[in-house]
Amino acid sequence: MTDILFTPTTLGDIPLANRIVMAPMTRSRAPGNVPTPLMATYYGQRAGAGLIVTEGTSPSADGLGYITIPGLFSDAQVQGWRGVTEAVHAKGGRIVAQIMHTGRISHPDNTGGLPVVAPSAVAAQGQMFTAGGMKPLPVPEALTEAGIERVIGDFAAAARNAVAAGFDGIEIHGANGYLVTQFLAPNANRREDRWGGSAENRARFALAVLDASIAAIGGGRVGIRLSPGNPFNDIADPAVEETYTHLFRELGKRDFAYLHLLGPKLDFDVPGLAKRLSGARLILNGGYDRDRAEVDLAAGRAEAIAFGTGFLANPDLPERLRRRAPLNAPDSATFYGGDAKGYTDYPALAA
Ligand SMILES: Cc1cc2nc3c(=O)[nH]c(=O)nc-3n(C[C@H](O)[C@H](O)[C@H](O)COP(=O)(O)O)c2cc1C
């Protein structure tokens, strides 16, 4: 019997040859925020995934919180990404761009001096790597109403640029404490207007970004990633179940490609609640191996499973999982920045 992991499926308009997704991973190898031929090699090597989700990619200059991460708001960036999508498509793979605005997890040294923006003027605890070394995360500027509308428009424009660059779609980064999560979380969002306060108001930004992206390129090409209860990047929500119950219910009113979930185990069944309320096709991620992936797929808890570090270190991960072959170990020293070392030089299995 074929394992479900190796059977095809579809997420919205996107056909997947198998259920193995490459999770989005920032690698900080885009000097000037423009994708390079080396990045095309890296993603091309991993085209055996049913779907690749790119590293977090900014929709605007003020969303470039980390040094040398790529954007999707200039012609040069669209051109650079075209090399990546062509390399993946030439090998029969599928690839979506993860659109990430970092919000308050940023530093003006990385945004070309542009203000760091967030729902409210509340700094996250932590430091940011810049060309001048590690610096404390700054107190961000609270976005004005017009600023919020501008950022929503930037997400939609990035979605259009993604299609122009040859992507099969986009994934909105609503996880891990970046701008969309900052709106969702009461400790980062202290607004008293329609964008803050109740769960309904805190979810408004995520839904507005989703709706604008759907209007821009069609729901069949738009996914969203969420991480309920994940404290990463100084996020806290004492009523996380209420927040995400509302959000999942609202997602259920919309037609989009998939919901991608990761996060800690909470005292309620997050994927189960998400499936029941949103009816979305689900990708689950976080610490999966082949056997656990197969169990969740067989139980109908998800349509596909994403692998992060497993894919980072194994360009031929689906083939290795199929053969139950040993995996290369990831080297965290080369995760961010640098060159081909720890990037395109992880070996594939001998044919
Ligand atoms: C080097 C590295 C960079 C990451 N960058 C991103 C990112 O840009 N966007 C995102 O949503 N998650 C990011 N993540 C989280 C991964 O997508 C994934 O959730 C995490 O690695 C857990 O999956 P795993 O247990 O299969 O590795 C990153 C993880 C790693 C290791």
Ligand as a Chemical Component Dictionary entry (heavy atoms), coordinates in Angstrom:
data_LIG
# 
_chem_comp.id                   LIG 
_chem_comp.type                 NON-POLYMER 
_chem_comp.pdbx_formal_charge   0 
_chem_comp.three_letter_code    LIG 
# 
loop_
_chem_comp_atom.comp_id 
_chem_comp_atom.atom_id 
_chem_comp_atom.alt_atom_id 
_chem_comp_atom.type_symbol 
_chem_comp_atom.charge 
_chem_comp_atom.model_Cartn_x 
_chem_comp_atom.model_Cartn_y 
_chem_comp_atom.model_Cartn_z 
_chem_comp_atom.pdbx_ordinal 
LIG C1  C1  C 0 16.572 28.587 9.608  1  
LIG C2  C2  C 0 15.087 28.705 9.812  2  
LIG C3  C3  C 0 14.412 29.791 9.278  3  
LIG C4  C4  C 0 13.016 29.905 9.406  4  
LIG N1  N1  N 0 12.367 30.946 8.789  5  
LIG C5  C5  C 0 11.011 30.968 8.761  6  
LIG C6  C6  C 0 10.300 31.900 7.937  7  
LIG O1  O1  O 0 10.899 32.725 7.204  8  
LIG N2  N2  N 0 8.945  31.856 7.968  9  
LIG C7  C7  C 0 8.245  30.966 8.744  10 
LIG O2  O2  O 0 7.017  30.965 8.727  11 
LIG N3  N3  N 0 8.897  30.047 9.509  12 
LIG C8  C8  C 0 10.244 30.017 9.508  13 
LIG N4  N4  N 0 10.902 29.020 10.225 14 
LIG C9  C9  C 0 10.118 27.983 10.910 15 
LIG C10 C10 C 0 9.955  26.744 9.999  16 
LIG O3  O3  O 0 9.106  27.042 8.903  17 
LIG C11 C11 C 0 9.324  25.570 10.786 18 
LIG O4  O4  O 0 8.112  25.997 11.344 19 
LIG C12 C12 C 0 10.236 25.045 11.885 20 
LIG O5  O5  O 0 11.531 24.764 11.392 21 
LIG C13 C13 C 0 9.653  23.763 12.503 22 
LIG O6  O6  O 0 9.548  22.724 11.536 23 
LIG P1  P1  P 0 10.557 21.453 11.592 24 
LIG O7  O7  O 0 10.399 20.859 12.993 25 
LIG O8  O8  O 0 10.112 20.521 10.527 26 
LIG O9  O9  O 0 11.941 22.004 11.379 27 
LIG C14 C14 C 0 12.288 28.918 10.131 28 
LIG C15 C15 C 0 12.989 27.831 10.694 29 
LIG C16 C16 C 0 14.356 27.709 10.530 30 
LIG C17 C17 C 0 15.059 26.502 11.097 31 
# 
loop_
_chem_comp_bond.comp_id 
_chem_comp_bond.atom_id_1 
_chem_comp_bond.atom_id_2 
_chem_comp_bond.value_order 
_chem_comp_bond.pdbx_ordinal 
LIG C1  C2  SING 1  
LIG C2  C3  SING 2  
LIG C2  C16 DOUB 3  
LIG C3  C4  DOUB 4  
LIG C4  N1  SING 5  
LIG C4  C14 SING 6  
LIG N1  C5  DOUB 7  
LIG C5  C6  SING 8  
LIG C5  C8  SING 9  
LIG C6  O1  DOUB 10 
LIG C6  N2  SING 11 
LIG N2  C7  SING 12 
LIG C7  O2  DOUB 13 
LIG C7  N3  SING 14 
LIG N3  C8  DOUB 15 
LIG C8  N4  SING 16 
LIG N4  C9  SING 17 
LIG N4  C14 SING 18 
LIG C9  C10 SING 19 
LIG C10 O3  SING 20 
LIG C10 C11 SING 21 
LIG C11 O4  SING 22 
LIG C11 C12 SING 23 
LIG C12 O5  SING 24 
LIG C12 C13 SING 25 
LIG C13 O6  SING 26 
LIG O6  P1  SING 27 
LIG P1  O7  DOUB 28 
LIG P1  O8  SING 29 
LIG P1  O9  SING 30 
LIG C14 C15 DOUB 31 
LIG C15 C16 SING 32 
LIG C16 C17 SING 33 
# 
